[in-house]
Amino acid sequence: MLVSVIIATKQRPQPLYDAVQSVFQSTYQEFELFVIDQSPDNASEVILLPFHSDPRFHYLLNRRPGFGAASSRNLGIAASHGEIVALIDDDVLVKPDWQAQIVAEFSADPEL
């Protein structure tokens, strides 16, 4: 099962980097990751350059004035292809088995 991980962010490059790195350190590797950045500068994009070469990583900009995190999450969801969508904040460090646990729950109960 493909998991689409969505992270909305604004002007928090270091916590964002740590959050993205924690997703890539997951034991479950069948995922795509969308970072939707509302920052007025490119600090987040620059700090995330090490991930840009991974085809699972997607960096999108959302610089529309007056639109908040929900708008960014919706952009990420619209771009995603996963059977499961997981939203995390830009300051969250996920545990290595978090995606595997999510997939196990959905696999155990097809009605979810």
C-alpha positions in Angstrom: 0.0 0.0 0.0 1.3 3.4 -1.0 1.2 5.9 1.8 1.1 9.6 0.9 2.7 11.7 3.6 1.7 15.4 3.6 3.6 18.1 5.5 2.5 21.8 5.3 5.1 24.2 6.5 5.9 27.9 6.8 9.2 29.4 7.9 10.5 26.5 10.0 13.3 25.0 7.9 15.2 23.1 10.6 12.2 21.4 12.3 10.9 20.6 8.8 14.2 19.0 7.8 14.1 16.8 10.9 10.5 15.8 10.2 11.3 14.9 6.6 14.3 12.9 7.7 12.3 11.0 10.2 9.8 10.0 7.4 12.7 8.7 5.3 14.0 6.7 8.2 10.8 4.8 8.4 10.9 1.0 8.3 8.1 1.1 5.7 9.4 2.5 2.5 6.5 2.4 0.1 5.6 6.1 0.5 5.6 9.4 -1.3 6.2 12.6 0.6 4.8 16.0 -0.2 6.1 19.2 1.5 3.9 22.2 0.7 5.8 25.3 1.6 4.1 28.7 2.4 7.4 30.4 3.3 8.1 33.8 1.7 11.8 32.7 1.2 13.5 29.6 -0.1 15.2 28.5 3.2 13.1 25.4 3.4 13.7 24.4 -0.2 17.4 24.8 0.3 17.7 22.8 3.5 15.7 20.0 1.8 18.0 19.8 -1.2 19.4 16.4 0.0 15.9 14.8 -0.5 15.2 16.3 -3.9 16.9 13.5 -5.8 14.6 10.9 -4.2 11.6 10.2 -6.6 9.4 9.8 -3.5 10.0 13.4 -2.5 7.8 16.2 -3.8 8.3 19.9 -3.0 5.4 22.3 -3.8 5.0 26.0 -3.2 1.8 27.6 -1.9 2.4 31.3 -1.7 -1.2 32.4 -2.2 -1.9 35.3 0.3 -4.5 34.6 2.9 -4.4 30.8 2.5 -3.3 28.7 5.5 -2.1 25.2 6.3 -5.5 23.6 5.3 -5.0 25.0 1.8 -1.5 23.5 1.7 -2.7 20.1 3.0 -5.4 20.1 0.3 -2.8 20.8 -2.4 -0.8 17.8 -1.2 -3.8 15.5 -1.0 -4.8 16.5 -4.6 -1.3 15.7 -5.9 -0.9 12.5 -4.0 -1.5 8.9 -5.3 -1.5 6.9 -2.1 -4.1 4.6 -0.9 -3.5 6.0 2.6 -3.0 9.7 3.3 -1.0 10.7 6.5 -0.9 14.3 7.5 1.9 15.4 9.9 3.1 18.8 11.1 6.4 20.2 10.2 7.7 19.8 13.8 6.8 16.1 14.2 9.4 13.3 14.4 7.7 10.1 13.5 8.7 6.8 14.9 10.4 4.4 12.5 7.4 1.9 12.5 4.6 4.5 12.3 3.8 3.9 8.6 4.0 0.1 9.0 1.5 0.3 11.9 -0.9 2.4 9.8 -0.6 0.0 6.9 -1.2 -3.0 9.2 -4.4 -1.5 10.5 -5.7 -0.8 7.0 -4.7 -4.3 5.9 -6.3 -6.0 8.8 -9.7 -4.2 8.2 -10.5 -3.7 4.5 -13.6 -1.6 5.5 -11.4 1.2 6.9 
